[in-house]
Amino acid sequence: MSTAPLLSVGWTDHVTGRRGYLVVDRLVRGVASGGLRMRAGCTRAEVAGLARGMTMKEALHYDPEARYVPLGGAKGGIDCDPRDPDAYGVLVRYLRAMRPYIERFWTTGEDLGLTQDLVDRAAAEAGLVSPVQAVFPLLDDETAARRRLADAFALEVEGIGLDALVGGCGVAESVLAVLDRAGEPCAGARVALQGFGTMGGATALFLHRAGLRVTAVADERGTIVNPAGLDVPALLAARDAHGTVNRAALRPGDRAEAGFAWLSADVDVLVPAAVSYAVDAENQAWITARWIVEAANMPVLPEAEELLTARGVTVLPDVVANSGTNAWWWWTLFGDIGPDADEAFAHTRRAMRAMVGDTLDRADKDDTTPRAAAHALAEDRMAALAERHGWYAAHEPLPGA
């Protein structure tokens, strides 16, 4: 299968000169799924890589018996600091420019630098019915489906939105599955996380509840370390909207260290849950963890992973570990699960256990890395999707064009 994207669009904001991108990797049944990120330095190549990853994440969740039929993959990106005073205006103008694509075939939502509430508000201001409206024609009962998703997004568990928790539940279950597979006890296992926003914070919470020790957490101000284990709920209560922890909330025994200290933390599992390209060929040498579970998109560069693999470090890739949030949207919208937190967590745990197991089984069978195994599984499932539901590749015209 060709890896060239179906569509790549560049955009320049006429007010600020900021650049934005949309890459549609593939369509299934005429629709693609993938979030919109906003960060300073975002590039077209980055967005293209993320779009390809979305195609694989979608395909890996293919279950012929489910109501949810995975979509194609896409991604949007804006080169702008989300803290910039102009950021919201840039977001609205980007969505207004991308409106024809969102109306027809790109379903989108929050990603790095943006919250779902902000995306929804900006989408409404840009004249869109919904950032996922392209999928509505595929629903059996659009009104019931939209109500189900709205009810799910309105749910909170201990003051945190279900949408913010379900992705972390999936990453945490991936960590537990990796440890179980290796025959290592989960209770007391040490974990370090880079990032304490939506994904990192929720992952930390579920790992903490499972009895693991979160001993290091990195945010924009540095790394908070406590070898005996951090008070995760207290840190969550002390973070701002961007995942930065108020240092006044630190307990005796907690230490504030440099931003890169999470990499060299004495832990069993490392969870990069913030930015892409966080682990490179140089800083990978600082890592002593035995496992890396990618909660962020593309956090470990290929050359770094090759070096890590050579010295016995296993990397569970993002297309597996962080796919729970995206799948939860569609399980809920298409009706495989209802707007219920317990049902959402249970379904996510089952799906992630199965996917991690399939990935590691394939890696053992092919004598390869989990990333290569996940890619092979995705290719198999893409072929099944194409056969049963149709597939638009780079050389084919867009539907309706």
N, C-alpha and C positions, 0 to 999 in steps of 0.2 A: 504494500500500500504506500502511495506517495505521502510524504510528510509535508509537502508544500501546503500552506493554508488555502482555504477556499476564498477568503476575502481578507484584505488588510487595508485599513483606512487610517489616514493621518488627518489631524485637525489642529488648527491654530486659533487660539482665542483672539478675537479682533480687539478686545479691550486690553488684555494684559500681555499678549504674545505667548502665553503658556501653550505647551503642546499636549495633545492627547491622542490616543490610539484606540482602535478597535480591531481585533483579529478574530475572525470566525474560522476555526480550524476545520470543522465538519458539521453537517446538519443531519439529523435523523428525523424523519417525518416532517422535514422542513424547518426544524427548530434547533437552536443551540443554547446551551446554558453556561454561564460563567460570570463571576462577580466583577465589580469595578473597583480598582484600587487607586489611591491617590498618595503619591509620595514624591518628594523632590528627587530628581534623577531618573524617574521612570522612563524606560526606553521602549521603542517598538520591538526590539529583539526580546526583551523581557516579557512583554505582553504576548508575543507569539509563542514563547516557551510555555507560558502559563495556559494559553489556549489549548495547546497540544496536550498538556497535562489534564485539562478538563475533559477532553475527549476520552482519555484513558480512565479518569475517575468515573465518568458516567458509564462507560462500557463495563467496568469491573463490577458494577452493581446490577448488571443485567440478570433478571430472573424471569424466564419465560412464563412462569405462573403468576407473576405479580401484575397488578393494575399499572404500576409505574413502568413505562418503557423508557429506558435511558435516552437522553437527548444527545445531540452533538456537543462539541466543546467550543467555547469562545471565551474571550476575556477583554476587558477594557482597562485602560490605564491613563492617568493624568499626571504629568510632570509638574507637581505643585506640592509644597508643604501644606498638609491639612490644617496646620495652625496659622497659616498666613491669613490676614484679614480679608484678602480677596478670594479665599478658597471656595466659599459657598457660591459666590457669583460665577466663578469658573465652572464649578460643578453643574449649575443650572444651565449655563450656556453650552457646555459639552453635551448634556442630555438632550437639550433642544436640537443640537446639530445631529445627534445620533437617533433622534426620534423615529425616522423612517425604518431604521434597522430594528429598533426595540419593538415597534409596532408589528413588524412582519416576522422576524425570526431570531432576535437575540433577547433571551431572558437574563436579567442581571440582578444583582443585589450587593450587599456589603462585602468589602474585602479590606485589605490593609489600608489604614488611614481613614476609613469611612464606617459609619454605623448604618444599620438598616433604617432606622428612623430618619437619618439625614438623607439617605438615598430616596426614601419614599417621599419626603417633603419636597426635595428638589425635583423629583420626577413629576409630581403634581404641578409644581410651578412651571415646569417645561411643557405642560400640556398633555402628559401621558396619563392613561387610565391606570396603569400599574407598570412597574418595571418588569413584570413577568407576563404581560398581556399577550405576548406572542404564543404562549402555550394554551391560552384559553380555548381556541377552536378544537384542541385535542381532548378536551374534557367531556365526559358524558353529561354532567350536570354542572355547568359553570357556576351558577348561583350557590349551590351547596358546597362546591369545592372551594370557592373563594371565602365563604363563611367559615369553613373548616380551618383554612389556613389563617384567617384573621383571628379566630378563637385561639389557635395554637400560639400565635405571636403575642396574644394578650396574656398568656399564662406566665406566672412568676413562681419560682421555687425559692423560698427564703430571700425574697427581694431581688432575685436575679431572673431575667427573662429566659424562658425556655429556649428561645432561639440562640441565646448566648451560651447556654449550657450544653446543648446537644453535641456540638462539635468537640468540646472538651471531653465529654463522655466517650466519644468514639476514639479519641487519641489515647485517653487513659486506658480504655479496654484493649487497645493495641499494645500498650506497654505491658499490661497484665498478661496478654496472650504470648508475647515474646518471652517473658520471664517464665511462664508456665511451660512453654515449649522447651526451654533450656533446662528445666528441672530446678530452677532457682526459686526460693521462697519469696513471695511478694511482700509479706509482712516485714517491715524494717528495711526494705531495699531503698537505696539512696538515689534521689533524682535531682538534677539541676535543670532549670528552664531559662531560656532566653526569651523574654517577652512575658508581660503580665496583663495584657489586654484581654479582649474577648476570648481568644482561643487559649492563650497561655494561662490566664486566670482560671478558666473553667477546668482545664486539664489539671492544674495544680489542686483544685478543690476535690476532684474525683479521685486523684491519686492519694491525697491526704485521707479521704474517707475510706479508701481501700487499705489503709494501714502502712503505706509507703512513707518514707521520710523525705520531704522536700527540703533540701539543705541549702539550695542556692537559687535565687531568682534575680534575673537581670531586667532592668528597665532603662529608660533614657538617662537616668541619673547615675547608673552604676549597677553593681551587683550586691545584693543583700545575702549574707552567708550566716548560717548557724549549723555546725556539724551535728548538733543534737536534734535538729529539725525546726523549721520555721513554723510560726503560728499562721497558717495559711488563711483561715477565716478573718483574722485580725488584719492581715495585710490587704486582703480583698476589700475590707471595709474602709481602708485608708488610701485606696488608689483613686486617681482622678479619671476623667473620661478617656484619657489617652493611655491608661495603664501605668501611670507613674505613682509610686508609693510615697506617701508623706513620711519622711524619716522620723518624725516625732512619734510615730506609732511603733518604732522598733523596741524590742524588749531587751533586758540584760542578756547578754550572750549573742545577740544579733550583731553582725559586723557589716559596715558599709565599705565595700571594696571597689576596685576598678571595674569598669564596664566589661572588660574581657575576662574577668575572673570566673565566670560561669563555665568557660571552656575547659579550664584546668581543675575544676572542682573534683574532689575525691568522691566520685559517685559511681553507681552501677549503670545508670541510664541518663543520657543527655537528651533533652527535648528542645530543639530550636523552634520557637513559636513566635518569631517576630518577622525578620526581614529575609529576603532572598539573598543568596550568596554570602551567608554569614561565616561558613567554614570553607577556608581555602587551603591551597597546598602548603602554605606556611604555618598557619595557626592550628591545623589539624594535629601537628606534632605535640601540642599541649594537652590533647584529649587523652584521658586515662580511662574513661568509661568503656564498658564492653559493648554497649548498645546505644545507637542513636535512633530515635523515633522522630521523624520529621512532621512537626505540627504546622510549620510554616511552609509556604510554597518555594521549592527549589533552594533550600538553605545550604545544602552541601554541594559544592562544585564538583564536577566529574573527576578532575585530577585529584582532589582531596579524597573523594570516596575510594579511588583506586589505591591510594596510599593507606587509608584506614583499613580497607579490606585486606591488604597485604600484611598488616600487623594484627589481624584478628578481630577488628571492630566491625560489628554488623550494623548496617544502615537499613532501617525499614522506611521505604520511600513515601513521600507526601501523597502520591496518587492512591496509596492505600490508607495511610494513617489518618489523614485529615479530611477524608472524603465524606464523613458522617453528616456534616452540616448540609452540604448540597443535597445528599440523598434524602435527608429528613424533610426538606422542603417538598420534594416530589412524592415521597411516601404519603405525606399529609395531604397534599393537593389532590393527588389521584385517588386517595381513599384506602391505601393499604393500612394506614393507622389513623386513629382519631386524634382530636385535639386534647390529649391527655399526657401529662408528664411521665407517669409510670410506664405507659404504653410506649412512648417515644424512647425512653431510656432502654427499656427491655428490647425493643426492636433493633435499636442501634447496637446494643451489645451483641446480640445474636449475629447481626450482619457483619460487624467488624471481626468477631471471632472467626466466622467462616472465611472472610476474605484474607485475614492474616494467615489462617491455616492453609488455605489454597495457595497463597503466595510462597510460604515457606516450604510446603510440599513440592511445589514446582521448582523452587531453588534447589532442593535436595535432589530431585529427579534429574534436573538438567546440569547439576554441579555448577551452579552459577550464583550470582548475587540476588538478593530479594528484589532489587530494582529491575534487573534483567528479567527475572521471573514474572514480576508484575506486568512488565511491558508485553511479554509473551502471552500472558493470560488476557490482557486487554485486547491484543490483536485477535486472539481466538474469538472473544466475545463481540468485537467489532464485526467480524465476519458473520457471526450469527445474527447480529442486528441488521446488517446490510441485506442478508438473505431474506429475513422475515419482514423487515419494516422499511427498507429503502435507505439509500445512502447517497449524499451529495458530496462528491470529492472535488479536488481543485480544478479538474479539467471540465467539470460540468457546469452548466448555467444555474444560477439561483432559481428556485421555484418562483414562477410568476414573472421572471425577467423577460 
